[in-house]
Amino acid sequence: MCNALFQRLLSAIAPRIPVRSLLTFVFLSAIIASVLWPLVAFDWWAGYESIRYQLRLDALATNLLAQGTHPRWIPETAGGYGTPYFNFYAPGFTYLCLPFIWLGVHVAVKAAIVLVTAVGTFSVYSLAREWNGRAAGCLAVLLFTTCPYLLFCLYVRTALAEYAALHLAAAMVWVFWTVSKSGVPWRGVILASCAYACWFTLHNVSSLFLSLLFVLVVAGFAWRHGLKGRALLRLLLIFPLGALLSAWFWLPAVLELPDVQHQVLRAGIFDPLANLNHGWGYFLRPSRSEASFGPWMTLALLACLAGAAVNRIARGPVLVLCLPACLMLLMTYSVASLIWQHVPLISFVQFPWRLTGGASLLVALAASYLLACPMNATAPQDGAMPPGRAWAVVLGVAACLCALWAVSLSAIVQEPIVSQELRLSHWDRLRGTLHPSGDVLTAGEFLPATSDYRQTPEFDGDVLKTAPAPAHAIRLGAEFLLAGAGPAEGPLVLKQYWWPCWRAEINGSQVPTRAGPGGCLEVDVGHNPDWPAHPLRVWAARTPLEAFSEWVSGLAWLAVFVTFCVLNWRARQARAGAGS
């Protein structure tokens, strides 16, 4: 009886089980697992930058609680002298880790990596599947998720913010495609703008050059769907609206850049001219010592160009994707040195081979588009490649990638080359004070322009050693509370670099602050009649520009939210009227 009941239950459920969807999900999950399995190794934390993400998360969480808002000034950096770190460093990936911090900073960073990898993988699959079916989606995932540059970012440089920006860039391309396919409704424009604003804060360099790539992609999608006039304007409105929503970060970062020692960002090892490619190794082999496009990505690019030459159906879309990819790859070579030398803005990219990630995404999408189009097609009615042949191509590519995977993984995922201080076994030791010129979080690129670590005086705790010692000195993050023991003969100098954000008051009246010895924070209390009868409070506030940018973004988010609610209400009213 139980057997008969089970057979009836199985016969009722089986037709409803999406077997293909289930197998596809298993396939994509296997790809994600094959890429991320080295994360379980503790040695991964010895990577070039991986330890920094834990410290950034810890600093962001601590100062977010202490300051009550986005902490632009981080007092623990630069050996305890402080820098406006999160005023310039893109905080998006760190905020992405924040919901997982209850698991511990180690697990939180890894959880965010798994999340962005999954989102990027399924976005690439969804986009390619809409073009040419499941086989095309699986091929795009195989090429993009396993491309050598992403492995290089994840396991050699451990540039996790850039890794996240590249994966979520794939999600942004899917968003642009969905909005353009649906006729660019206003609700789609609003949601796409919000997504673009959040993506924009993930990585400074990626937001610079991938935004230009997004514009090209959106133009291609508009051409593909025949968008003109107001629909095209609405689609292009995504970018200025997204920039307005993210102005709270990028506007102060751009306009206040002259106030920090940013020259180090484009000098020495960060000079683009010192990082251009010269040989064919960039295309032919994966390497752990330098970024590479990889052999299978090179073959995919050549196949796309050859297919576009003989396939009239796929020629337009494939060339729209491949030509920008070829241009980006060309920019990584010395033939483009004049551009890197004479265009100041792109020099902030630092490493020209960073363009490899965007090129890899475009090539993966182009290969998936070409897969389902027969090579001898001359008209759309000729049909697509038969599913059996398409899956045979995918399985053949998968077999080749598995063979190359063992070689590339052994070449890339090894013990990383790290500096001596990063080899410390206990990461908490790295939170201690280091040299005032920089620490494990910063190499000095965000030091205030008025600071000079060579002239930094000696401190007794948080106050200058030679200054009149206060009776009590309490410090909570970026806030000081000092009670005087007697009249001060001169200004107090605190162990923090000066920045225009510092404010000081005694008994409700403002006290001027300025840059003192070595650029340290100096508070003039010598002629204040309320000192030492009343305590001195010093804290890191907002500069007028930072406050203005936050108000602009806040009002923009409020307007977007209200507009979206009104559009939803009108849509419901229209559906109710149509139903009645």
C-alpha positions as CSV (number, residue, x, y, z in Angstrom):
1,M,0.0,0.0,0.0
2,C,2.8,2.4,0.9
3,N,4.6,1.5,-2.4
4,A,1.4,2.3,-4.4
5,L,1.0,5.6,-2.5
6,F,4.6,6.5,-3.2
7,Q,4.2,5.7,-6.9
8,R,1.1,7.9,-7.1
9,L,2.8,10.7,-5.3
10,L,5.8,10.5,-7.5
11,S,3.7,10.4,-10.7
12,A,1.9,13.5,-9.5
13,I,5.0,15.5,-8.6
14,A,7.4,14.3,-11.3
15,P,5.8,16.2,-14.2
16,R,6.1,19.4,-12.1
17,I,9.8,19.0,-11.3
18,P,11.8,21.4,-13.5
19,V,14.5,18.9,-14.3
20,R,16.4,21.2,-16.7
21,S,16.3,24.1,-14.3
22,L,17.5,21.8,-11.5
23,L,20.4,20.5,-13.5
24,T,21.3,24.0,-14.6
25,F,21.3,25.1,-11.0
26,V,23.5,22.2,-10.0
27,F,25.9,23.0,-12.9
28,L,26.2,26.7,-12.0
29,S,26.6,25.8,-8.3
30,A,29.4,23.4,-9.2
31,I,31.2,26.2,-11.2
32,I,30.9,28.6,-8.2
33,A,32.2,25.9,-5.8
34,S,35.1,25.1,-8.1
35,V,36.2,28.7,-8.1
36,L,35.7,29.4,-4.4
37,W,37.0,26.2,-2.7
38,P,40.4,27.7,-1.9
39,L,38.6,30.2,0.4
40,V,38.4,27.5,3.1
41,A,42.2,27.5,3.4
42,F,43.5,29.8,6.2
43,D,46.6,30.6,4.1
44,W,44.4,32.6,1.8
45,W,44.5,35.4,4.5
46,A,48.2,35.8,3.9
47,G,47.4,37.3,0.5
48,Y,48.6,40.7,-0.6
49,E,45.5,42.7,0.4
50,S,43.2,40.2,2.1
51,I,44.1,41.1,5.6
52,R,43.2,44.7,4.8
53,Y,39.5,43.9,4.2
54,Q,39.2,42.5,7.7
55,L,40.7,45.6,9.2
56,R,38.5,47.9,7.0
57,L,35.4,46.0,8.2
58,D,36.5,46.2,11.8
59,A,37.3,50.0,11.5
60,L,34.0,50.7,9.6
61,A,31.9,48.9,12.2
62,T,33.7,50.4,15.2
63,N,33.5,54.0,13.9
64,L,30.0,53.6,12.5
65,L,28.8,52.9,16.0
66,A,31.0,55.6,17.6
67,Q,30.2,58.4,15.1
68,G,26.6,57.4,14.3
69,T,26.9,58.0,10.5
70,H,29.3,57.1,7.7
71,P,32.7,57.4,9.2
72,R,34.9,59.4,6.8
73,W,37.7,60.0,9.4
74,I,39.3,56.8,10.7
75,P,41.5,57.6,13.7
76,E,43.2,54.2,13.8
77,T,45.0,54.6,10.5
78,A,48.5,56.0,9.8
79,G,49.9,54.5,13.0
80,G,47.2,56.0,15.1
81,Y,47.4,59.5,13.7
82,G,44.2,59.1,11.6
83,T,43.3,59.8,7.9
84,P,40.1,60.6,6.0
85,Y,40.2,57.0,4.8
86,F,36.6,56.3,4.0
87,N,36.2,59.7,2.5
88,F,38.3,58.5,-0.5
89,Y,38.4,54.7,-0.4
90,A,35.2,53.2,-1.9
91,P,33.3,51.7,1.1
92,G,30.7,49.6,-0.9
93,F,32.3,46.2,-0.5
94,T,32.9,46.9,3.2
95,Y,29.3,47.7,3.7
96,L,28.4,44.6,1.8
97,C,30.4,42.6,4.4
98,L,28.7,44.4,7.3
99,P,25.5,42.3,7.5
100,F,27.6,39.2,8.1
101,I,29.8,40.7,10.8
102,W,28.0,38.8,13.5
103,L,29.8,35.7,12.1
104,G,33.2,37.3,12.7
105,V,35.2,39.5,10.3
106,H,36.9,36.5,8.8
107,V,33.7,34.8,7.8
108,A,32.0,38.1,6.9
109,V,34.5,38.9,4.1
110,K,34.3,35.3,2.7
111,A,30.5,35.4,2.9
112,A,30.4,38.6,0.8
113,I,32.7,37.0,-1.7
114,V,30.4,34.0,-2.1
115,L,27.4,36.4,-2.4
116,V,28.9,38.5,-5.2
117,T,30.2,35.5,-7.1
118,A,26.7,33.9,-7.0
119,V,25.0,37.1,-8.1
120,G,27.5,37.7,-10.9
121,T,27.4,34.0,-12.1
122,F,23.6,33.8,-12.3
123,S,23.4,37.3,-13.9
124,V,25.7,36.2,-16.7
125,Y,23.7,33.0,-17.1
126,S,20.3,34.9,-17.2
127,L,21.5,37.4,-19.7
128,A,23.0,34.8,-22.1
129,R,20.0,32.5,-21.7
130,E,17.6,35.2,-22.8
131,W,19.7,35.6,-25.9
132,N,20.3,32.0,-27.0
133,G,19.1,29.5,-24.4
134,R,20.5,27.4,-21.5
135,A,23.6,26.2,-23.4
136,A,24.6,29.8,-24.2
137,G,24.1,30.7,-20.6
138,C,26.3,27.9,-19.4
139,L,29.0,28.7,-21.8
140,A,29.1,32.4,-20.7
141,V,29.4,31.3,-17.1
142,L,32.2,28.9,-17.9
143,L,34.2,31.6,-19.7
144,F,33.6,34.5,-17.3
145,T,33.6,32.9,-13.9
146,T,36.8,30.9,-14.6
147,C,38.7,33.7,-16.5
148,P,42.3,34.0,-15.3
149,Y,42.0,37.7,-14.3
150,L,39.2,37.0,-11.8
151,L,41.3,34.2,-10.3
152,F,44.3,36.6,-10.2
153,C,42.2,39.2,-8.3
154,L,40.8,36.7,-5.9
155,Y,43.9,34.6,-5.0
156,V,47.0,36.6,-5.9
157,R,46.3,40.2,-5.4
158,T,43.2,39.5,-3.2
159,A,41.7,42.7,-4.6
160,L,38.3,41.8,-3.3
161,A,36.6,45.1,-4.0
162,E,37.6,44.9,-7.6
163,Y,36.5,41.3,-7.8
164,A,33.1,42.2,-6.4
165,A,32.8,45.2,-8.8
166,L,33.5,43.0,-11.8
167,H,31.0,40.3,-10.8
168,L,28.3,42.9,-10.0
169,A,29.1,44.7,-13.3
170,A,27.7,41.6,-14.9
171,A,24.5,42.0,-12.8
172,M,24.4,45.7,-14.0
173,V,24.5,44.6,-17.6
174,W,21.6,42.2,-17.0
175,V,19.7,45.1,-15.4
176,F,20.3,47.3,-18.4
177,W,19.2,44.6,-20.7
178,T,16.0,43.9,-18.8
179,V,15.1,47.6,-18.6
180,S,15.7,48.2,-22.3
181,K,13.8,45.0,-23.3
182,S,10.8,46.1,-21.4
183,G,10.5,49.5,-23.1
184,V,12.3,51.5,-20.4
185,P,9.5,52.1,-17.9
186,W,10.0,54.8,-15.3
187,R,10.0,52.2,-12.5
188,G,12.7,50.3,-14.3
189,V,14.8,53.4,-14.7
190,I,14.5,54.2,-10.9
191,L,15.5,50.7,-9.9
192,A,18.4,50.6,-12.4
193,S,19.6,54.0,-11.1
194,C,19.5,52.8,-7.5
195,A,21.5,49.6,-8.5
196,Y,24.0,51.7,-10.4
197,A,24.4,54.1,-7.4
198,C,25.2,51.2,-5.1
199,W,27.6,49.6,-7.6
200,F,29.4,52.9,-8.1
201,T,30.7,52.8,-4.5
202,L,32.3,49.3,-4.8
203,H,35.6,50.2,-6.3
204,N,37.0,53.6,-7.4
205,V,38.9,52.4,-10.5
206,S,36.2,50.1,-11.7
207,S,33.6,52.7,-11.4
208,L,35.8,54.9,-13.6
209,F,36.3,52.8,-16.7
210,L,33.4,50.3,-16.4
211,S,30.9,53.2,-16.4
212,L,32.2,54.1,-19.9
213,L,31.7,50.5,-20.8
214,F,28.2,50.6,-19.5
215,V,27.4,53.5,-21.7
216,L,28.6,51.6,-24.8
217,V,26.6,48.5,-23.7
218,V,23.4,50.6,-23.1
219,A,23.8,52.2,-26.5
220,G,24.1,48.7,-28.1
221,F,21.0,47.5,-26.2
222,A,19.1,50.6,-27.4
223,W,20.1,49.9,-31.0
224,R,19.1,46.2,-30.6
225,H,15.6,47.1,-29.3
226,G,15.1,50.1,-31.6
227,L,14.8,52.6,-28.8
228,K,14.6,56.2,-29.9
229,G,13.4,59.6,-28.6
230,R,12.1,59.6,-25.0
231,A,12.7,55.9,-24.4
232,L,16.4,56.4,-25.2
233,L,16.6,59.5,-23.0
234,R,15.0,57.6,-20.1
235,L,17.6,54.8,-20.6
236,L,20.5,57.2,-20.6
237,L,19.0,59.0,-17.5
238,I,20.1,56.0,-15.4
239,F,23.6,57.3,-15.3
240,P,23.2,60.9,-14.1
241,L,20.5,59.8,-11.7
242,G,22.7,57.1,-10.3
243,A,25.6,59.6,-10.0
244,L,23.3,61.9,-8.1
245,L,22.3,59.1,-5.7
246,S,25.9,58.3,-5.0
247,A,27.1,61.9,-4.8
248,W,27.5,61.5,-1.0
249,F,30.7,59.5,-1.7
250,W,32.2,60.6,-5.0
251,L,31.6,64.3,-4.8
252,P,33.8,64.9,-1.7
253,A,36.3,62.2,-2.9
254,V,36.9,64.2,-6.1
255,L,36.8,67.8,-4.9
256,E,38.7,67.1,-1.7
257,L,41.4,65.1,-3.4
258,P,43.9,68.0,-3.5
259,D,43.7,68.1,0.3
260,V,45.5,64.7,0.6
261,Q,48.9,63.5,-0.6
262,H,47.4,61.7,-3.7
263,Q,50.6,61.9,-5.8
264,V,51.5,58.4,-4.6
265,L,48.5,57.0,-6.3
266,R,50.1,57.6,-9.7
267,A,53.8,57.3,-8.9
268,G,56.3,54.4,-8.6
269,I,54.7,51.0,-8.9
270,F,51.3,52.7,-9.5
271,D,52.5,54.5,-12.6
272,P,50.5,53.1,-15.6
273,L,53.5,53.5,-17.9
274,A,55.4,51.0,-15.7
275,N,52.7,48.4,-15.9
276,L,52.1,48.1,-19.7
277,N,52.4,44.7,-21.4
278,H,55.1,44.0,-23.9
279,G,54.9,40.3,-24.8
280,W,52.5,37.6,-25.8
281,G,52.4,35.9,-22.4
282,Y,49.5,38.1,-21.5
283,F,47.4,36.1,-24.0
284,L,49.0,32.7,-23.9
285,R,49.4,31.7,-20.3
286,P,47.9,32.3,-16.8
287,S,50.4,33.4,-14.3
288,R,50.5,34.2,-10.6
289,S,53.1,36.9,-11.0
290,E,51.2,39.1,-13.4
291,A,47.7,39.5,-14.8
292,S,46.8,37.7,-18.0
293,F,43.9,37.4,-20.4
294,G,44.4,33.6,-20.6
295,P,44.5,31.1,-23.4
296,W,40.9,30.0,-23.5
297,M,39.7,33.7,-23.4
298,T,42.0,34.4,-26.3
299,L,40.6,31.4,-28.3
300,A,37.0,32.6,-27.5
301,L,37.8,36.1,-28.7
302,L,39.4,34.8,-32.0
303,A,36.4,32.5,-32.5
304,C,34.0,35.4,-32.0
305,L,35.8,37.5,-34.5
306,A,35.9,34.7,-37.0
307,G,32.3,33.8,-36.5
308,A,31.3,37.5,-36.9
309,A,33.1,37.5,-40.3
310,V,30.9,34.7,-41.7
311,N,27.7,35.0,-39.7
312,R,25.4,37.8,-40.8
313,I,22.9,37.3,-38.0
314,A,25.5,37.5,-35.2
315,R,27.8,40.0,-36.8
316,G,26.3,43.2,-35.3
317,P,25.8,42.1,-31.7
318,V,29.1,40.2,-31.6
319,L,31.1,43.1,-32.9
320,V,29.4,45.5,-30.6
321,L,30.7,43.3,-27.7
322,C,34.1,42.3,-29.2
323,L,35.4,45.6,-30.5
324,P,35.3,47.4,-27.1
325,A,37.0,44.3,-25.7
326,C,39.7,44.5,-28.3
327,L,40.2,48.2,-27.6
328,M,40.5,47.5,-23.8
329,L,43.1,44.7,-24.5
330,L,45.0,47.1,-26.8
331,M,45.1,49.7,-24.0
332,T,47.1,47.3,-21.8
333,Y,50.1,47.3,-24.3
334,S,52.9,49.8,-24.7
335,V,51.4,51.1,-28.0
336,A,48.8,53.0,-25.9
337,S,51.5,54.7,-23.8
338,L,50.8,58.1,-25.2
339,I,47.2,57.9,-24.1
340,W,48.1,56.9,-20.6
341,Q,50.7,59.7,-20.5
342,H,48.6,62.5,-21.8
343,V,45.1,61.8,-20.4
344,P,45.3,62.6,-16.7
345,L,42.0,61.1,-15.7
346,I,42.7,57.5,-16.8
347,S,46.0,57.5,-15.1
348,F,44.1,56.8,-11.8
349,V,43.5,53.3,-13.2
350,Q,47.1,52.7,-12.2
351,F,47.4,49.3,-13.7
352,P,46.3,49.1,-17.4
353,W,45.8,45.3,-17.1
354,R,42.8,46.2,-14.9
355,L,40.9,46.6,-18.1
356,T,41.2,42.8,-18.6
357,G,38.1,42.1,-16.3
358,G,35.7,44.2,-18.5
359,A,37.2,42.6,-21.7
360,S,36.6,39.1,-20.3
361,L,33.0,39.8,-19.5
362,L,32.3,41.2,-23.0
363,V,34.1,38.2,-24.7
364,A,32.1,35.7,-22.6
365,L,28.8,37.3,-23.6
366,A,29.9,37.5,-27.3
367,A,30.8,33.8,-27.3
368,S,27.5,32.8,-25.8
369,Y,25.6,34.9,-28.4
370,L,27.5,33.3,-31.2
371,L,27.0,29.7,-29.9
372,A,23.4,29.3,-30.9
373,C,23.8,30.9,-34.4
374,P,24.8,28.5,-37.2
375,M,27.9,29.6,-39.0
376,N,26.2,29.6,-42.4
377,A,23.1,31.6,-41.3
378,T,22.2,34.4,-43.6
379,A,18.7,35.3,-42.2
380,P,17.0,35.0,-38.9
381,Q,14.6,32.3,-40.2
382,D,17.5,30.0,-40.7
383,G,17.1,29.1,-37.1
384,A,19.6,28.5,-34.3
385,M,22.0,25.7,-33.6
386,P,20.2,22.5,-32.6
387,P,20.1,22.1,-28.8
388,G,22.1,18.8,-29.0
389,R,24.9,20.4,-30.9
390,A,24.9,23.5,-28.6
391,W,25.2,21.3,-25.5
392,A,28.0,19.3,-27.3
393,V,29.9,22.5,-27.7
394,V,29.3,23.5,-24.1
395,L,30.5,20.1,-22.8
396,G,33.5,20.2,-25.1
397,V,34.5,23.6,-23.8
398,A,33.9,22.4,-20.2
399,A,36.2,19.4,-20.8
400,C,38.9,21.7,-22.2
401,L,38.5,24.1,-19.3
402,C,38.7,21.3,-16.8
403,A,42.1,20.3,-18.3
404,L,43.3,23.9,-18.2
405,W,41.8,24.5,-14.8
406,A,44.2,22.1,-13.1
407,V,47.1,23.9,-14.7
408,S,45.9,27.4,-14.1
409,L,44.8,26.8,-10.5
410,S,48.2,25.2,-9.7
411,A,49.9,28.2,-11.3
412,I,47.7,30.9,-9.6
413,V,46.5,29.5,-6.3
414,Q,49.8,29.1,-4.4
415,E,51.2,30.7,-1.3
416,P,51.0,34.4,-2.2
417,I,54.0,36.7,-2.1
418,V,53.5,39.0,0.9
419,S,55.5,41.4,2.9
420,Q,57.1,40.5,6.2
421,E,54.6,42.4,8.4
422,L,51.7,40.6,6.7
423,R,53.1,37.3,7.8
424,L,52.1,37.9,11.4
425,S,50.0,35.0,12.5
426,H,47.5,36.9,14.6
427,W,45.7,39.6,12.7
428,D,44.9,41.7,15.8
429,R,48.6,42.5,16.0
430,L,48.2,44.4,12.8
431,R,45.9,46.9,14.4
432,G,48.7,48.2,16.6
433,T,50.3,51.6,15.8
434,L,52.8,51.5,13.0
435,H,54.7,54.3,11.3
436,P,52.8,57.6,11.0
437,S,53.5,57.6,7.3
438,G,51.1,54.7,6.8
439,D,50.1,51.2,7.9
440,V,48.6,48.0,6.6
441,L,45.5,49.9,5.6
442,T,47.1,52.7,3.7
443,A,50.5,53.3,2.1
444,G,50.2,57.1,2.6
445,E,48.0,57.9,-0.3
446,F,45.3,59.4,2.0
447,L,47.5,61.4,4.4
448,P,46.4,65.0,4.7
449,A,48.4,67.4,2.6
450,T,49.5,69.4,5.7
451,S,51.0,66.3,7.4
452,D,54.7,65.5,7.5
453,Y,55.5,62.3,9.3
454,R,59.2,63.2,9.4
455,Q,58.4,66.0,11.8
456,T,55.8,64.2,13.9
457,P,56.5,65.1,17.6
458,E,56.4,62.6,20.5
459,F,53.2,62.1,22.4
460,D,52.4,61.2,25.9
461,G,49.2,59.2,25.2
462,D,46.9,61.4,23.0
463,V,48.5,64.7,24.0
464,L,51.8,66.3,23.0
465,K,54.5,65.3,25.5
466,T,55.8,68.8,26.0
467,A,52.3,70.4,26.3
468,P,50.6,71.1,29.7
469,A,49.2,67.7,30.6
470,P,45.4,67.8,31.1
471,A,43.9,66.5,34.4
472,H,41.8,64.0,32.5
473,A,41.8,62.9,28.8
474,I,39.1,60.6,27.5
475,R,39.0,59.4,23.9
476,L,36.2,57.5,22.2
477,G,37.0,56.9,18.5
478,A,37.3,60.2,16.8
479,E,36.2,62.3,19.8
480,F,38.3,63.7,22.6
481,L,37.2,65.1,26.0
482,L,39.9,66.9,28.0
483,A,39.7,68.6,31.4
484,G,42.4,71.1,32.2
485,A,44.6,70.9,35.3
486,G,45.5,74.6,35.0
487,P,45.8,77.5,32.6
488,A,47.4,76.5,29.3
489,E,50.4,78.5,28.2
490,G,49.9,77.5,24.6
491,P,47.8,75.3,22.3
492,L,47.1,71.7,22.9
493,V,48.4,69.3,20.2
494,L,46.6,66.0,19.9
495,K,47.7,62.7,18.3
496,Q,45.6,63.0,15.2
497,Y,46.5,64.6,11.9
498,W,44.6,67.9,11.2
499,W,41.8,67.8,8.6
500,P,39.1,70.4,8.0
501,C,36.6,68.1,9.6
502,W,37.9,68.7,13.1
503,R,35.7,70.8,15.5
504,A,36.4,71.9,19.0
505,E,34.3,73.7,21.7
506,I,34.5,74.8,25.3
507,N,31.3,75.5,27.1
508,G,29.4,75.7,23.8
509,S,31.7,78.2,22.1
510,Q,33.8,77.2,19.1
511,V,37.6,76.9,19.5
512,P,39.8,77.2,16.4
513,T,41.8,74.2,15.2
514,R,44.7,74.2,12.8
515,A,47.7,72.1,11.6
516,G,50.4,72.0,14.2
517,P,53.8,70.3,14.4
518,G,54.1,67.6,11.7
519,G,50.6,68.4,10.6
520,C,49.0,67.2,13.9
521,L,45.8,68.6,15.2
522,E,46.4,71.8,17.2
523,V,43.6,73.4,19.4
524,D,44.2,76.9,20.6
525,V,43.0,77.0,24.2
526,G,45.7,79.4,25.6
527,H,43.5,82.5,25.4
528,N,40.1,81.0,26.1
529,P,38.6,82.3,29.4
530,D,36.5,79.1,29.9
531,W,39.6,76.9,30.1
532,P,40.3,75.1,32.4
533,A,37.0,75.7,34.2
534,H,35.1,73.8,31.5
535,P,36.3,70.7,29.5
536,L,37.4,70.8,25.9
537,R,35.5,68.6,23.4
538,V,37.2,67.8,20.1
539,W,35.4,65.7,17.5
540,A,35.5,64.8,13.8
541,A,32.5,66.4,12.0
542,R,31.5,66.9,8.4
543,T,33.2,69.5,6.2
544,P,30.7,71.8,4.4
545,L,31.2,69.9,1.1
546,E,30.7,66.5,2.8
547,A,27.5,67.7,4.5
548,F,26.2,69.2,1.2
549,S,26.9,66.0,-0.8
550,E,25.1,63.9,1.8
551,W,22.1,66.3,1.8
552,V,22.0,66.1,-2.0
553,S,22.1,62.3,-2.1
554,G,19.6,62.1,0.8
555,L,17.1,64.3,-1.0
556,A,17.6,62.4,-4.2
557,W,16.9,59.1,-2.5
558,L,13.8,60.5,-0.9
559,A,12.5,61.9,-4.3
560,V,13.2,58.5,-5.9
561,F,11.4,56.6,-3.2
562,V,8.3,58.9,-3.4
563,T,8.3,58.8,-7.2
564,F,8.5,55.0,-7.2
565,C,5.6,54.7,-4.7
566,V,3.5,57.1,-6.8
567,L,4.2,55.0,-9.9
568,N,3.3,51.8,-8.1
569,W,0.0,53.4,-6.9
570,R,-0.9,54.5,-10.4
571,A,-0.1,51.1,-11.8
572,R,-2.4,49.4,-9.2
573,Q,-5.2,51.9,-10.0
574,A,-4.8,51.1,-13.7
575,R,-5.0,47.4,-13.1
576,A,-8.0,47.8,-10.8
577,G,-9.8,49.9,-13.5
578,A,-9.0,47.4,-16.2
579,G,-10.3,44.5,-14.0
580,S,-13.6,46.2,-13.3
